[in-house]
Amino acid sequence: MANPLGLVIAAPSSGAGKTLVTLGLLRALARAGTDVASAKAGPDYIDPRFHEAASGRPCFNLDGWAMREDLIASLAEQCAQGTGLMLIEGVMGLFDGAAGGGGSTADLAATLGLPVVLVVDAKSQGQSAAAIVKGFAEFRDGCRITGVIFNRVASESHAAIVTDAVQPLGIPVLGAVKEDRAIVVPSRHLGLVQASEHKALDVFLDRAADLLDDAVDLNALAGIARPLTSIKTKTSHLPPLGQRIAVARDEAFGFAYPHLLAAWQSSGATVIPFSPLGDEAPDSGADAVYLPGGYPELHAGRLAANGVFLAGLEQASERGALIYGECGGFMTLGQYLIDADGTRHQMAGLLPLGTSFAERGLKLGYRRLTHKSPLPWPHTLRGHEFHYSTLHWQGEGDTLFEAEDSRGETLGKIGLAQDNVMGSYAHIVDIEGGP
């Protein structure tokens, strides 16, 4: 059977509109009868849920720095299997990656052997837009830009100017998308507002699809897709936290990677979702509880008042279940959380720390993590950190991880562990094995 076809949607920089273009293309192709799949480059929890709403199919992250190459290929094949086309939305600018190298959208395209469609923001540009296309097309050997979509063109004449300017380069212009200020995706401090919170999401996606359907030659787009490179290496996955894992899943704890949950299930573990916001306790028979990241700071008062949830965590701790929290989940396991207004909310009290959004400080970057903890995971892991909260107070406790950044520079000790309860600000993506 031939490998599935795919292509990468990239841009010269963040803010060029590649997410809107990707979502509009996904919905337009799906409406036209194409069984289209998608993936998202980099450590993004929010965009993939919009992809799923647009295409009706699961969307995985593909991370060139934090994931091993064979895992990337395996997940890409899973996403694309049985479809006519897969679109992979890039991250940041085409050649932007981790500090110290690796992890760019161009790297991902090379790993999978896929061509790139470049989304260029043409606003306030004329013929100069062609210089951007030429520079990106020639910057790196092995990165094939095989199509251009101009975004935010002002008029038909503007579209003609930028299209004519690119023509001598021999790179086809697949479309020119007019700016529609009515199509705006609301955002907050960690990116877009989550898809589950977006009011009238289908109306938004259909309007984006209308815009792209009118502006882009969908047949020409599909025609430049190429088969994914097949990588035969057998993939090992991050082992499950337990055999029966209670996983917090709601608007406060929405940042769990689907590829991890799917791997745990495929290894024989049972994953049981529960809603802390709905005042649900973790399953009483669970031998592990996973609190992923999310937005607990937006719901701190409600979480603090949810006695069934908090008592359920305490009972899980007392019966010896492994309790693990990442970022927002880590904050929830602490003694208290101070929200952006300065109000202090009591949390689960299972780890000696307090966190604050009133005292903000951005922490962002990839992490290489080593540990000697009860976590049933290999000694060295890859992940990332992205949050604005600060540690307001930390008591005594064992360190969970020793951390390095993507340059290999030591960041010191992060996270806490007390017996069977542990967590940190880091989001784990994969086992060590990348560049």
C-alpha positions as a Markdown table, in Angstrom:
| # | Residue | x | y | z |
|---|---|---|---|---|
| 1 | Met | 0.0 | 0.0 | 0.0 |
| 2 | Ala | 1.4 | 3.4 | -0.9 |
| 3 | Asn | 2.3 | 5.8 | 1.9 |
| 4 | Pro | -0.2 | 8.5 | 2.7 |
| 5 | Leu | 0.2 | 11.9 | 1.0 |
| 6 | Gly | 1.0 | 15.0 | 2.9 |
| 7 | Leu | 2.3 | 18.6 | 2.9 |
| 8 | Val | 3.4 | 21.2 | 5.4 |
| 9 | Ile | 1.8 | 24.6 | 5.9 |
| 10 | Ala | 4.5 | 27.0 | 7.1 |
| 11 | Ala | 5.2 | 30.7 | 7.2 |
| 12 | Pro | 8.1 | 33.1 | 7.4 |
| 13 | Ser | 7.1 | 34.0 | 11.0 |
| 14 | Ser | 4.5 | 33.7 | 13.7 |
| 15 | Gly | 1.4 | 35.8 | 13.0 |
| 16 | Ala | 1.3 | 35.3 | 9.3 |
| 17 | Gly | -2.0 | 33.5 | 9.6 |
| 18 | Lys | -1.0 | 29.9 | 9.0 |
| 19 | Thr | -3.4 | 28.6 | 11.7 |
| 20 | Leu | -6.4 | 30.3 | 10.1 |
| 21 | Val | -5.3 | 29.2 | 6.6 |
| 22 | Thr | -4.8 | 25.6 | 7.9 |
| 23 | Leu | -8.2 | 25.5 | 9.6 |
| 24 | Gly | -10.0 | 27.0 | 6.6 |
| 25 | Leu | -8.3 | 24.5 | 4.3 |
| 26 | Leu | -9.2 | 21.5 | 6.5 |
| 27 | Arg | -12.8 | 22.4 | 6.7 |
| 28 | Ala | -13.0 | 23.3 | 3.0 |
| 29 | Leu | -11.4 | 20.0 | 2.0 |
| 30 | Ala | -13.6 | 18.0 | 4.3 |
| 31 | Arg | -16.7 | 19.7 | 3.0 |
| 32 | Ala | -15.6 | 18.9 | -0.6 |
| 33 | Gly | -15.5 | 15.2 | 0.3 |
| 34 | Thr | -11.8 | 14.8 | 0.9 |
| 35 | Asp | -10.9 | 12.6 | 3.9 |
| 36 | Val | -8.3 | 15.0 | 5.2 |
| 37 | Ala | -6.2 | 14.6 | 8.3 |
| 38 | Ser | -3.8 | 17.0 | 10.1 |
| 39 | Ala | -1.0 | 17.3 | 12.6 |
| 40 | Lys | 0.6 | 20.2 | 14.4 |
| 41 | Ala | 4.3 | 20.9 | 14.7 |
| 42 | Gly | 5.8 | 21.7 | 18.1 |
| 43 | Pro | 4.5 | 21.5 | 21.7 |
| 44 | Asp | 1.1 | 23.1 | 21.1 |
| 45 | Tyr | -2.0 | 21.8 | 23.0 |
| 46 | Ile | -4.6 | 24.2 | 21.7 |
| 47 | Asp | -4.3 | 24.3 | 17.9 |
| 48 | Pro | -4.8 | 20.5 | 17.5 |
| 49 | Arg | -8.2 | 20.6 | 19.1 |
| 50 | Phe | -9.2 | 23.3 | 16.5 |
| 51 | His | -7.8 | 21.0 | 13.8 |
| 52 | Glu | -10.0 | 18.1 | 15.0 |
| 53 | Ala | -13.1 | 20.3 | 14.9 |
| 54 | Ala | -12.3 | 21.4 | 11.4 |
| 55 | Ser | -11.5 | 18.0 | 9.9 |
| 56 | Gly | -13.4 | 15.6 | 12.1 |
| 57 | Arg | -10.3 | 13.5 | 12.7 |
| 58 | Pro | -7.8 | 13.1 | 15.5 |
| 59 | Cys | -4.8 | 15.4 | 15.4 |
| 60 | Phe | -1.4 | 14.6 | 17.0 |
| 61 | Asn | 1.6 | 16.9 | 17.7 |
| 62 | Leu | 4.8 | 16.2 | 15.9 |
| 63 | Asp | 7.8 | 17.7 | 17.7 |
| 64 | Gly | 11.2 | 17.6 | 16.0 |
| 65 | Trp | 13.2 | 18.4 | 19.2 |
| 66 | Ala | 11.3 | 16.6 | 21.9 |
| 67 | Met | 10.3 | 13.4 | 19.9 |
| 68 | Arg | 12.4 | 10.7 | 18.4 |
| 69 | Glu | 12.4 | 10.5 | 14.7 |
| 70 | Asp | 10.7 | 7.1 | 14.6 |
| 71 | Leu | 7.9 | 8.3 | 16.9 |
| 72 | Ile | 7.3 | 11.3 | 14.6 |
| 73 | Ala | 7.0 | 9.1 | 11.6 |
| 74 | Ser | 4.8 | 6.6 | 13.4 |
| 75 | Leu | 2.4 | 9.3 | 14.6 |
| 76 | Ala | 2.3 | 11.0 | 11.1 |
| 77 | Glu | 1.4 | 7.7 | 9.6 |
| 78 | Gln | -1.3 | 7.1 | 12.2 |
| 79 | Cys | -2.8 | 10.5 | 11.5 |
| 80 | Ala | -2.8 | 10.1 | 7.7 |
| 81 | Gln | -3.7 | 6.4 | 7.4 |
| 82 | Gly | -6.8 | 5.9 | 5.3 |
| 83 | Thr | -7.0 | 9.5 | 4.2 |
| 84 | Gly | -6.5 | 11.3 | 0.9 |
| 85 | Leu | -4.3 | 14.0 | 2.3 |
| 86 | Met | -2.6 | 15.2 | 5.5 |
| 87 | Leu | -1.8 | 18.8 | 6.3 |
| 88 | Ile | 0.8 | 19.6 | 8.9 |
| 89 | Glu | 0.7 | 23.0 | 10.4 |
| 90 | Gly | 4.1 | 24.4 | 11.2 |
| 91 | Val | 5.3 | 26.3 | 14.3 |
| 92 | Met | 6.7 | 29.8 | 14.4 |
| 93 | Gly | 8.7 | 30.6 | 11.2 |
| 94 | Leu | 9.7 | 27.9 | 8.8 |
| 95 | Phe | 13.3 | 27.7 | 10.0 |
| 96 | Asp | 12.7 | 28.6 | 13.7 |
| 97 | Gly | 13.4 | 25.9 | 16.2 |
| 98 | Ala | 14.9 | 25.2 | 19.6 |
| 99 | Ala | 17.7 | 27.3 | 20.9 |
| 100 | Gly | 20.8 | 25.4 | 20.0 |
| 101 | Gly | 19.2 | 23.9 | 16.9 |
| 102 | Gly | 16.6 | 21.3 | 15.9 |
| 103 | Gly | 12.9 | 21.2 | 16.1 |
| 104 | Ser | 12.0 | 23.6 | 13.2 |
| 105 | Thr | 9.2 | 23.1 | 10.8 |
| 106 | Ala | 11.8 | 22.7 | 8.1 |
| 107 | Asp | 13.4 | 19.9 | 10.0 |
| 108 | Leu | 10.0 | 18.2 | 10.4 |
| 109 | Ala | 9.3 | 18.5 | 6.6 |
| 110 | Ala | 12.8 | 17.0 | 5.9 |
| 111 | Thr | 12.2 | 14.1 | 8.3 |
| 112 | Leu | 8.9 | 13.2 | 6.6 |
| 113 | Gly | 10.0 | 14.0 | 3.1 |
| 114 | Leu | 7.2 | 16.5 | 2.6 |
| 115 | Pro | 6.9 | 19.7 | 0.5 |
| 116 | Val | 6.2 | 23.0 | 2.1 |
| 117 | Val | 3.4 | 25.5 | 1.2 |
| 118 | Leu | 4.5 | 29.0 | 2.4 |
| 119 | Val | 1.8 | 31.3 | 3.8 |
| 120 | Val | 3.1 | 34.9 | 3.3 |
| 121 | Asp | 1.4 | 37.9 | 5.0 |
| 122 | Ala | 1.2 | 40.3 | 2.0 |
| 123 | Lys | -0.3 | 43.1 | 4.0 |
| 124 | Ser | 1.4 | 46.4 | 3.2 |
| 125 | Gln | 3.7 | 44.7 | 0.6 |
| 126 | Gly | 3.8 | 44.5 | -3.2 |
| 127 | Gln | 6.7 | 43.1 | -5.2 |
| 128 | Ser | 8.8 | 42.8 | -2.1 |
| 129 | Ala | 6.7 | 39.7 | -1.1 |
| 130 | Ala | 8.6 | 37.8 | -3.9 |
| 131 | Ala | 11.9 | 38.5 | -2.2 |
| 132 | Ile | 10.6 | 36.8 | 0.9 |
| 133 | Val | 9.5 | 33.7 | -1.1 |
| 134 | Lys | 12.8 | 33.6 | -3.0 |
| 135 | Gly | 14.9 | 33.9 | 0.2 |
| 136 | Phe | 13.0 | 31.2 | 2.0 |
| 137 | Ala | 13.0 | 28.9 | -1.1 |
| 138 | Glu | 16.8 | 29.2 | -1.4 |
| 139 | Phe | 17.8 | 29.4 | 2.2 |
| 140 | Arg | 18.3 | 25.7 | 2.9 |
| 141 | Asp | 19.0 | 22.7 | 0.7 |
| 142 | Gly | 16.5 | 19.9 | 1.0 |
| 143 | Cys | 13.6 | 22.2 | 2.0 |
| 144 | Arg | 11.2 | 22.2 | -0.9 |
| 145 | Ile | 8.8 | 25.2 | -1.1 |
| 146 | Thr | 6.4 | 24.0 | -3.8 |
| 147 | Gly | 3.6 | 26.5 | -3.4 |
| 148 | Val | 2.7 | 29.9 | -1.9 |
| 149 | Ile | -0.5 | 31.2 | -0.4 |
| 150 | Phe | -0.6 | 35.0 | 0.1 |
| 151 | Asn | -2.7 | 36.1 | 3.1 |
| 152 | Arg | -4.3 | 39.4 | 4.0 |
| 153 | Val | -4.3 | 40.8 | 0.5 |
| 154 | Ala | -6.3 | 44.0 | 0.2 |
| 155 | Ser | -7.9 | 43.6 | -3.3 |
| 156 | Glu | -7.8 | 41.8 | -6.6 |
| 157 | Ser | -5.2 | 44.2 | -7.9 |
| 158 | His | -3.1 | 43.6 | -4.8 |
| 159 | Ala | -3.3 | 39.9 | -5.3 |
| 160 | Ala | -2.3 | 40.3 | -9.0 |
| 161 | Ile | 0.8 | 42.4 | -8.0 |
| 162 | Val | 2.2 | 39.8 | -5.5 |
| 163 | Thr | 1.3 | 36.9 | -7.8 |
| 164 | Asp | 3.0 | 38.4 | -10.8 |
| 165 | Ala | 6.1 | 39.2 | -8.7 |
| 166 | Val | 6.5 | 35.5 | -7.8 |
| 167 | Gln | 5.9 | 34.1 | -11.2 |
| 168 | Pro | 9.6 | 34.3 | -12.4 |
| 169 | Leu | 10.6 | 32.1 | -9.4 |
| 170 | Gly | 8.7 | 29.1 | -10.8 |
| 171 | Ile | 6.8 | 28.5 | -7.5 |
| 172 | Pro | 3.1 | 28.3 | -8.1 |
| 173 | Val | 0.8 | 30.7 | -6.2 |
| 174 | Leu | -2.0 | 28.6 | -5.0 |
| 175 | Gly | -4.2 | 31.4 | -3.8 |
| 176 | Ala | -4.5 | 34.9 | -2.3 |
| 177 | Val | -6.7 | 35.3 | 0.7 |
| 178 | Lys | -8.4 | 38.6 | 1.5 |
| 179 | Glu | -8.3 | 39.9 | 5.0 |
| 180 | Asp | -11.5 | 39.3 | 6.9 |
| 181 | Arg | -11.5 | 41.1 | 10.2 |
| 182 | Ala | -14.6 | 39.3 | 11.3 |
| 183 | Ile | -12.7 | 36.0 | 11.5 |
| 184 | Val | -10.7 | 36.3 | 14.7 |
| 185 | Val | -9.8 | 33.5 | 17.1 |
| 186 | Pro | -9.8 | 34.8 | 20.7 |
| 187 | Ser | -6.6 | 34.3 | 22.6 |
| 188 | Arg | -5.2 | 34.3 | 26.1 |
| 189 | His | -1.8 | 34.1 | 27.7 |
| 190 | Leu | -0.9 | 30.6 | 26.6 |
| 191 | Gly | -2.2 | 31.0 | 23.0 |
| 192 | Leu | -5.7 | 30.6 | 21.6 |
| 193 | Val | -8.8 | 30.2 | 23.7 |
| 194 | Gln | -9.4 | 26.4 | 23.8 |
| 195 | Ala | -11.7 | 25.0 | 21.1 |
| 196 | Ser | -14.1 | 23.7 | 23.7 |
| 197 | Glu | -14.6 | 27.3 | 25.0 |
| 198 | His | -15.1 | 28.9 | 21.5 |
| 199 | Lys | -18.6 | 30.0 | 21.0 |
| 200 | Ala | -20.1 | 29.2 | 17.6 |
| 201 | Leu | -17.0 | 27.2 | 16.6 |
| 202 | Asp | -18.6 | 25.6 | 13.6 |
| 203 | Val | -19.8 | 29.0 | 12.3 |
| 204 | Phe | -16.2 | 30.3 | 12.6 |
| 205 | Leu | -14.8 | 27.2 | 10.8 |
| 206 | Asp | -17.3 | 27.4 | 8.0 |
| 207 | Arg | -16.6 | 31.1 | 7.5 |
| 208 | Ala | -12.9 | 30.4 | 7.3 |
| 209 | Ala | -13.6 | 27.5 | 4.9 |
| 210 | Asp | -15.7 | 29.8 | 2.7 |
| 211 | Leu | -12.8 | 32.3 | 2.6 |
| 212 | Leu | -10.2 | 29.7 | 1.7 |
| 213 | Asp | -12.5 | 27.9 | -0.8 |
| 214 | Asp | -12.9 | 31.1 | -2.7 |
| 215 | Ala | -9.2 | 32.1 | -2.6 |
| 216 | Val | -7.2 | 28.8 | -3.0 |
| 217 | Asp | -7.1 | 26.2 | -5.7 |
| 218 | Leu | -7.8 | 23.1 | -3.6 |
| 219 | Asn | -7.0 | 20.7 | -6.4 |
| 220 | Ala | -3.7 | 22.3 | -7.0 |
| 221 | Leu | -2.9 | 22.2 | -3.3 |
| 222 | Ala | -3.7 | 18.5 | -3.1 |
| 223 | Gly | -1.7 | 17.9 | -6.3 |
| 224 | Ile | 1.6 | 19.0 | -4.8 |
| 225 | Ala | 1.3 | 16.6 | -1.8 |
| 226 | Arg | 3.9 | 13.8 | -1.7 |
| 227 | Pro | 4.1 | 10.4 | 0.2 |
| 228 | Leu | 5.4 | 10.4 | 3.7 |
| 229 | Thr | 8.9 | 9.0 | 4.1 |
| 230 | Ser | 8.6 | 5.6 | 5.7 |
| 231 | Ile | 10.8 | 5.0 | 8.7 |
| 232 | Lys | 10.8 | 1.4 | 9.9 |
| 233 | Thr | 12.5 | 1.7 | 13.3 |
| 234 | Lys | 10.3 | 0.1 | 16.0 |
| 235 | Thr | 9.0 | 2.8 | 18.3 |
| 236 | Ser | 8.9 | 2.4 | 22.1 |
| 237 | His | 6.6 | 4.7 | 24.1 |
| 238 | Leu | 6.6 | 6.4 | 27.4 |
| 239 | Pro | 5.3 | 3.7 | 29.8 |
| 240 | Pro | 1.9 | 4.3 | 31.5 |
| 241 | Leu | 1.8 | 5.8 | 35.0 |
| 242 | Gly | -0.2 | 2.7 | 36.1 |
| 243 | Gln | -2.6 | 0.1 | 34.9 |
| 244 | Arg | -5.7 | 2.1 | 35.8 |
| 245 | Ile | -5.1 | 5.8 | 35.3 |
| 246 | Ala | -7.5 | 8.5 | 36.3 |
| 247 | Val | -6.9 | 11.5 | 34.0 |
| 248 | Ala | -8.3 | 15.0 | 34.7 |
| 249 | Arg | -10.0 | 16.2 | 31.5 |
| 250 | Asp | -11.9 | 19.5 | 31.3 |
| 251 | Glu | -11.4 | 23.2 | 30.6 |
| 252 | Ala | -9.0 | 23.6 | 33.6 |
| 253 | Phe | -6.9 | 20.5 | 32.7 |
| 254 | Gly | -7.0 | 20.2 | 28.9 |
| 255 | Phe | -3.3 | 20.0 | 28.1 |
| 256 | Ala | -2.7 | 16.2 | 27.8 |
| 257 | Tyr | -0.9 | 14.9 | 24.7 |
| 258 | Pro | -3.2 | 12.4 | 22.9 |
| 259 | His | -0.2 | 10.4 | 21.7 |
| 260 | Leu | 0.7 | 9.6 | 25.3 |
| 261 | Leu | -2.8 | 8.6 | 26.4 |
| 262 | Ala | -3.1 | 6.5 | 23.2 |
| 263 | Ala | 0.2 | 4.8 | 23.9 |
| 264 | Trp | -0.8 | 4.0 | 27.5 |
| 265 | Gln | -4.0 | 2.5 | 26.3 |
| 266 | Ser | -2.3 | 0.5 | 23.6 |
| 267 | Ser | 0.1 | -1.0 | 26.2 |
| 268 | Gly | -2.9 | -2.3 | 28.1 |
| 269 | Ala | -3.6 | 0.5 | 30.6 |
| 270 | Thr | -7.1 | 1.8 | 31.3 |
| 271 | Val | -7.5 | 5.6 | 31.1 |
| 272 | Ile | -10.5 | 6.9 | 33.0 |
| 273 | Pro | -11.3 | 10.6 | 32.5 |
| 274 | Phe | -12.8 | 12.7 | 35.3 |
| 275 | Ser | -13.7 | 16.4 | 35.7 |
| 276 | Pro | -12.3 | 18.4 | 38.6 |
| 277 | Leu | -14.4 | 21.3 | 37.5 |
| 278 | Gly | -17.5 | 19.0 | 37.7 |
| 279 | Asp | -16.4 | 18.1 | 41.2 |
| 280 | Glu | -15.6 | 14.6 | 40.3 |
| 281 | Ala | -13.2 | 12.4 | 42.2 |
| 282 | Pro | -10.6 | 10.3 | 40.5 |
| 283 | Asp | -11.7 | 6.7 | 40.0 |
| 284 | Ser | -11.5 | 4.9 | 43.4 |
| 285 | Gly | -9.8 | 1.9 | 41.8 |
| 286 | Ala | -7.1 | 3.9 | 40.0 |
| 287 | Asp | -3.5 | 3.1 | 40.9 |
| 288 | Ala | -2.4 | 6.4 | 39.2 |
| 289 | Val | -3.8 | 9.9 | 38.9 |
| 290 | Tyr | -2.6 | 12.3 | 36.2 |
| 291 | Leu | -3.4 | 16.0 | 36.4 |
| 292 | Pro | -2.2 | 17.6 | 33.1 |
| 293 | Gly | -1.6 | 21.3 | 32.5 |
| 294 | Gly | -4.3 | 23.7 | 31.6 |
| 295 | Tyr | -5.9 | 26.8 | 33.1 |
| 296 | Pro | -6.5 | 26.1 | 36.8 |
| 297 | Glu | -5.8 | 29.8 | 37.5 |
| 298 | Leu | -9.0 | 30.8 | 35.6 |
| 299 | His | -11.1 | 28.4 | 37.8 |
| 300 | Ala | -9.2 | 28.5 | 41.1 |
| 301 | Gly | -12.2 | 29.5 | 43.2 |
| 302 | Arg | -14.3 | 26.8 | 41.8 |
| 303 | Leu | -11.6 | 24.2 | 42.2 |
| 304 | Ala | -11.0 | 25.3 | 45.8 |
| 305 | Ala | -14.7 | 24.8 | 46.6 |
| 306 | Asn | -15.0 | 21.3 | 44.9 |
| 307 | Gly | -14.8 | 19.1 | 48.0 |
| 308 | Val | -15.4 | 15.8 | 46.3 |
| 309 | Phe | -12.5 | 16.4 | 43.9 |
| 310 | Leu | -10.1 | 17.5 | 46.6 |
| 311 | Ala | -11.1 | 14.7 | 49.0 |
| 312 | Gly | -10.8 | 12.2 | 46.1 |
| 313 | Leu | -7.2 | 13.3 | 45.5 |
| 314 | Glu | -6.4 | 12.9 | 49.2 |
| 315 | Gln | -7.9 | 9.5 | 49.4 |
| 316 | Ala | -6.0 | 8.4 | 46.3 |
| 317 | Ser | -2.8 | 9.6 | 48.0 |
| 318 | Glu | -3.6 | 7.7 | 51.2 |
| 319 | Arg | -4.2 | 4.4 | 49.4 |
| 320 | Gly | -0.8 | 4.8 | 47.6 |
| 321 | Ala | -1.9 | 5.7 | 44.1 |
| 322 | Leu | 0.9 | 7.5 | 42.1 |
| 323 | Ile | -0.3 | 11.1 | 41.7 |
| 324 | Tyr | 1.5 | 13.1 | 39.1 |
| 325 | Gly | 0.8 | 16.8 | 38.0 |
| 326 | Glu | 2.3 | 18.8 | 35.2 |
| 327 | Cys | 2.3 | 22.6 | 35.2 |
| 328 | Gly | -1.3 | 23.5 | 36.1 |
| 329 | Gly | -1.7 | 20.1 | 37.6 |
| 330 | Phe | 1.4 | 20.7 | 39.6 |
| 331 | Met | 0.0 | 24.0 | 40.9 |
| 332 | Thr | -3.2 | 22.3 | 41.9 |
| 333 | Leu | -1.3 | 19.7 | 44.0 |
| 334 | Gly | 0.2 | 22.6 | 46.0 |
| 335 | Gln | -1.0 | 24.3 | 49.2 |
| 336 | Tyr | -2.5 | 27.4 | 47.4 |
| 337 | Leu | -2.8 | 29.3 | 44.2 |
| 338 | Ile | -2.9 | 33.1 | 44.0 |
| 339 | Asp | -4.8 | 34.3 | 41.0 |
| 340 | Ala | -4.2 | 37.3 | 38.8 |
| 341 | Asp | -6.3 | 39.5 | 41.1 |
| 342 | Gly | -4.2 | 38.5 | 44.1 |
| 343 | Thr | -6.9 | 36.3 | 45.6 |
| 344 | Arg | -5.5 | 33.2 | 47.4 |
| 345 | His | -7.2 | 29.9 | 46.9 |
| 346 | Gln | -6.5 | 26.7 | 48.8 |
| 347 | Met | -5.6 | 23.8 | 46.6 |
| 348 | Ala | -5.1 | 20.1 | 47.3 |
| 349 | Gly | -2.3 | 20.5 | 49.8 |
| 350 | Leu | -0.4 | 17.4 | 48.8 |
| 351 | Leu | 2.9 | 19.2 | 47.9 |
| 352 | Pro | 4.6 | 21.9 | 49.9 |
| 353 | Leu | 4.3 | 24.8 | 47.4 |
| 354 | Gly | 2.3 | 27.9 | 46.6 |
| 355 | Thr | 2.1 | 29.5 | 43.1 |
| 356 | Ser | 1.1 | 33.0 | 42.0 |
| 357 | Phe | -0.3 | 34.6 | 38.9 |
| 358 | Ala | -0.2 | 38.0 | 40.6 |
| 359 | Glu | 3.6 | 37.8 | 40.3 |
| 360 | Arg | 4.0 | 36.8 | 36.7 |
| 361 | Gly | 7.2 | 35.6 | 35.0 |
| 362 | Leu | 7.4 | 33.8 | 31.7 |
| 363 | Lys | 9.2 | 30.5 | 31.5 |
| 364 | Leu | 9.4 | 29.1 | 28.0 |
| 365 | Gly | 11.6 | 26.5 | 26.4 |
| 366 | Tyr | 12.4 | 22.8 | 25.8 |
| 367 | Arg | 13.7 | 20.7 | 28.7 |
| 368 | Arg | 15.9 | 17.7 | 29.0 |
| 369 | Leu | 15.0 | 16.0 | 32.3 |
| 370 | Thr | 16.6 | 13.3 | 34.4 |
| 371 | His | 15.1 | 11.7 | 37.4 |
| 372 | Lys | 15.4 | 9.0 | 40.0 |
| 373 | Ser | 11.8 | 9.0 | 41.2 |
| 374 | Pro | 9.0 | 6.5 | 41.5 |
| 375 | Leu | 7.8 | 7.6 | 38.1 |
| 376 | Pro | 7.8 | 4.4 | 35.9 |
| 377 | Trp | 9.7 | 6.2 | 33.1 |
| 378 | Pro | 13.2 | 6.0 | 31.7 |
| 379 | His | 15.9 | 8.0 | 33.5 |
| 380 | Thr | 16.1 | 10.7 | 30.8 |
| 381 | Leu | 13.1 | 12.5 | 29.2 |
| 382 | Arg | 12.3 | 15.3 | 26.8 |
| 383 | Gly | 9.7 | 18.0 | 27.4 |
| 384 | His | 8.9 | 21.7 | 27.5 |
| 385 | Glu | 7.9 | 24.4 | 29.9 |
| 386 | Phe | 5.5 | 27.3 | 29.1 |
| 387 | His | 3.9 | 29.2 | 31.9 |
| 388 | Tyr | 3.5 | 32.7 | 33.4 |
| 389 | Ser | 3.0 | 31.7 | 37.1 |
| 390 | Thr | 5.8 | 31.9 | 39.7 |
| 391 | Leu | 6.6 | 29.8 | 42.7 |
| 392 | His | 5.4 | 32.0 | 45.6 |
| 393 | Trp | 6.6 | 29.6 | 48.3 |
| 394 | Gln | 8.2 | 26.2 | 48.3 |
| 395 | Gly | 8.8 | 24.0 | 51.4 |
| 396 | Glu | 11.1 | 21.0 | 51.9 |
| 397 | Gly | 10.7 | 18.1 | 49.6 |
| 398 | Asp | 12.6 | 15.8 | 47.2 |
| 399 | Thr | 13.5 | 17.2 | 43.7 |
| 400 | Leu | 11.6 | 15.5 | 40.9 |
| 401 | Phe | 13.9 | 16.4 | 37.9 |
| 402 | Glu | 17.3 | 17.8 | 37.1 |
| 403 | Ala | 16.8 | 20.0 | 34.1 |
| 404 | Glu | 18.8 | 21.3 | 31.1 |
| 405 | Asp | 17.6 | 23.6 | 28.4 |
| 406 | Ser | 17.8 | 22.8 | 24.6 |
| 407 | Arg | 21.4 | 24.2 | 24.5 |
| 408 | Gly | 22.4 | 21.7 | 27.2 |
| 409 | Glu | 22.8 | 24.5 | 29.8 |
| 410 | Thr | 22.0 | 23.4 | 33.4 |
| 411 | Leu | 18.8 | 24.8 | 34.8 |
| 412 | Gly | 19.1 | 23.0 | 38.2 |
| 413 | Lys | 16.4 | 21.2 | 40.2 |
| 414 | Ile | 12.7 | 21.5 | 39.3 |
| 415 | Gly | 9.6 | 20.0 | 40.6 |
| 416 | Leu | 8.8 | 18.2 | 43.9 |
| 417 | Ala | 8.1 | 14.7 | 45.1 |
| 418 | Gln | 6.8 | 13.5 | 48.4 |
| 419 | Asp | 6.3 | 9.7 | 48.5 |
| 420 | Asn | 3.7 | 8.9 | 45.9 |
| 421 | Val | 2.8 | 12.5 | 45.0 |
| 422 | Met | 4.9 | 14.5 | 42.5 |
| 423 | Gly | 4.9 | 17.1 | 39.8 |
| 424 | Ser | 6.7 | 19.9 | 38.1 |
| 425 | Tyr | 6.1 | 22.7 | 35.6 |
| 426 | Ala | 7.5 | 20.6 | 32.8 |
| 427 | His | 5.3 | 18.8 | 30.2 |
| 428 | Ile | 6.7 | 15.5 | 29.2 |
| 429 | Val | 6.7 | 14.6 | 25.5 |
| 430 | Asp | 8.9 | 11.6 | 24.9 |
| 431 | Ile | 11.8 | 9.4 | 26.0 |
| 432 | Glu | 15.3 | 10.8 | 25.4 |
| 433 | Gly | 16.6 | 10.1 | 21.9 |
| 434 | Gly | 16.4 | 13.4 | 19.9 |
| 435 | Pro | 19.3 | 15.6 | 18.7 |
